[in-house]
């Protein structure tokens, strides 16, 4: 049977903007209570990008969605446990975990400092694992739950200067394989949304506006950019699938082909000049 999200509790990391925010909205509209995780607050916003935990929580509240937030930096080990503690204090459980937050600081493999590798592996692997260890035992006890890890085509890429992000995202996908291998088939599913398209998030738009369309579309080689709202709805679709549908590393195009929400391309004239 599909998973009924009404009355569930969903934790979404990287939820102040972009795909994370849209996933939180989609899950909330499906009936879930939302725990937003991010760094930016009204009194400490991102210096260049819009969106704060306060503003997203208010947006959800305006739609009648129950939402709370935890200010946490997923690159810092001491802050990850607070996500688990706060969620369990508020709701007593987590039914859907979306590991969406990410860290990247690419460059030549001999020049990226080990401290940045530590941050990338913490954000893409260690913190997602710590959240899984904090929430999944309860899911298994109840016999239902969903874990969705958000990855990208970088996990499969081999390109100069991309080592940090590529290796850490590939490790996230391998972690999902092991979660399914050891824990799948017990009512909890583990899947990866492997995003292989450009998504018009606020971060992408900032690059488009400040560095130009050529840079934002990888030298003009990518002609289609999709809106983040439909990617967020695809995450909600993944969460609603039956528990035996687990262990997949799936692209947005494949989700659409399976009957999930269709991607909507953002036309060139819809992008800010």
N, C-alpha and C positions, 0 to 999 in steps of 0.2 A: 504494500500500500504506500502511496505517496506520503510524505511527512507533512502533517498539518502544522503550519507555522503559527497559527492563532494561539496565543497564550504562551508561546515559547519565549526564551531569553537568548538574545544574540549579542555576542561581543565582536566588535569590528575594530581592528587596529588601523591606524592611518586614516582616520575618519573625518578629519577636518576639511577635506576637499577631495576632488577627483573621484576615483573609482570607489574608495572607501566610503566617502560620503554618500554616493549614489547607491551603494550596496546597503548602507544603513537605512536609507529612505525606502528602498524596495522591500527590505525585510520588515521594516516597521509598517508599511502599508499592507503587508500580508498578515499582520497581527502580532508581530513579535515586539517585546520590550527590548530596547536597545541600550547597550553600554558602549559608548563612544570612547575610543582611546586615541590620544594624540598629544602634541606638545603645545600648540598655540592656544593661548587664552586671550580674553578680551584685553587684559592688562599686559600681555606679553605676546603680541601677534608675530607672525612671520614677517620679516622686513620687506619682502617683495611679493608674497603670494597672499591672496585673500583667504578668509575662512578661519574660524576658531572653534574650539569645542563649544563655547557659549553660543555662537551664532547657529551652529548646526543643531544643537539641542533645542534652541528656540524655534528653529524652522520645523523640526519634528513635532514639537509641542503644539505648534500652530495647526498641525494636521491631526491633532489628537493622539499622537504616538507617545507612549511612555518612554522617556529617554533620560539617561544619566550619563555622566562622563568621568573618566579617570585621566588626569594629566600625567603622562608617562612617556619617557624617552626609551624606545625599545632597544637602543644601542647600549643602555646601561643596565647591568645585571640587577642592581639593587632596586630598580623601579618596576621590573617585570612582575614580581610577586604581588605588588600592590594591586595590579589588575585583577588577579585571582581573588585576593582578599576582599577587595571592595565589592566585586560582583557577587561573591558568595554571601557577604554580609547583607547586601541589598535584596537579593533574589533567592539565595540558597542553592542556585544551580546555574549552569550555562548549557543551553541546548544546541546552539550553533556558534562555532568559532570561525571567524574569518581572519586569517593571518594575511593582511594586506600591506602593512607598513614595510618600508624598505629603506635601505641606505646604499648609496653608491658614491664612489669617489675614484673614478678610473684614471688610468695612466699607464705608462710603461711598467711592466711587471717588476723590473729592478728598482723602480723609483717610488712606488706607492709604499709608504711607511707601514710597518707591521701593525701599528696602532689602528690604522684605517681598515686593515684586514680584520682585526679583532672586532671593530664596529660592524662591519658587513656580516661576518659570521654570527655575531650576536643578534643582529636585526633579522637576518634571513633564516637562521637555523636555531640558535640557542634559545632566544625568546619564544619563537613559535613552539619549540619543544617544551619549554617550561610552562607555557599556557596549556598545551596538550596534557602535560603531566598533572596540572592543577585541575583541569576540567573534565577530561575524558574518563577518569575512574567513576565519576558520578554519572556520566552518560551511559557507561557500560552497566552500572548498577541498575539504572532505570530502563535499560534495554533500548535506548534510542538517543541519537545525537548526530551531529554533522560537523565535520572539520573541512574547511575549504582554504587551501593555500594558493595565494595569487602569485604566479610566476610570470616569466616573459620569455620571448624568443632568445634572449641573451643566454638562457640556460643551455641552448643548443648551438650557440654561435661560437665561432673561433676566429677572433679578430684582434689585431694589435690594439693594445690599450684597454681591452675590455675584460681582462682577467679577473679583477676583483668581483665585479657584478656577475659575470658569467659563472665563475666557480661557486659563489655563494648561492645563486639561484639554482644551479644544478644540484647542489647539496640539499636544498629545500625539496626539490622534486624526488631525490633519492630517499629523503626522510619520509616523504609521503608513501613511497613504495613499502618501506618497512612498517609503517603504521598499519597499512592495509594488510601486509603479510601476517603480522602478529596479532592484530586486533580486529580485523575485518570479519564480517559474518556474525557479529554479536549485536546487531542493531545500530551500530555506529558506522558511518561511511567516511572515507578519507579521499578527497579528490583535489586535483590541481587545475586551476584555470590558467592555462599557458597562453598568455596574451601575445599574439604574433602580429598584431595590427597597431597602428598609431592611434592613440586615443586622445581626443581634444580636452585633456584635463587643464586645470589652471596652470600647472607647470609647463605643459606643452605650449599653451597659449603664450606664456611668458617668453619662452624661447622663440616662438614665432614672432612676437612683437619686438623683441630686443636684438635678436640675431638674424632675423629674416626667414622668409618662407623656405628658402633653399636649404638652410640648416635644419629647419624644423621638419622637412620632408626628406631628410637624408640625401641631400643633393638633388632633390627632385625625383628620386627613384621611387618614392612612395606617393602614389596619387590619391589614395583613399585614406581619409582620417575619419574615425567614427566617434560618435558622441558617447560620453561616459555614462549617460543615463541608461542606455541599453546594455552596457557591460555590467552595470550594477544590477539590472533586472536579470541578467544571465546568472549572476551569483545567487540570487534568490531562487531561480529555477533549479540550480544545482542543489541547493539546500532542500528543496521540496521533493527530490527524487527518492525512490524507495531505497532502503538501507543496503540491499544487495548490489545496488549500483555504486560500486566503490573501487578504489584503486586506479582511477583513470587520470591521465594527464591529457587534458582536452583543450582545444583552441576555441575561441569564440565562434569561428566559422563552423566548427563541428557541432557546437551547441545548437546553433541555428539550424543546421542540417538535421538534427535529431528532434526538431520541433520546438526548441527553445526560442526566446525572444530574438527577433531579427535585428541585426545591427543596422543602425542608421548612419549613413555617411554624412559628414559635415561638408557642405559645398564650399568651394573656395570663397564665394562672395559672402558666406556666413561667418567667415573668420575675420577677426579685426585686422585692419590694415596695419 
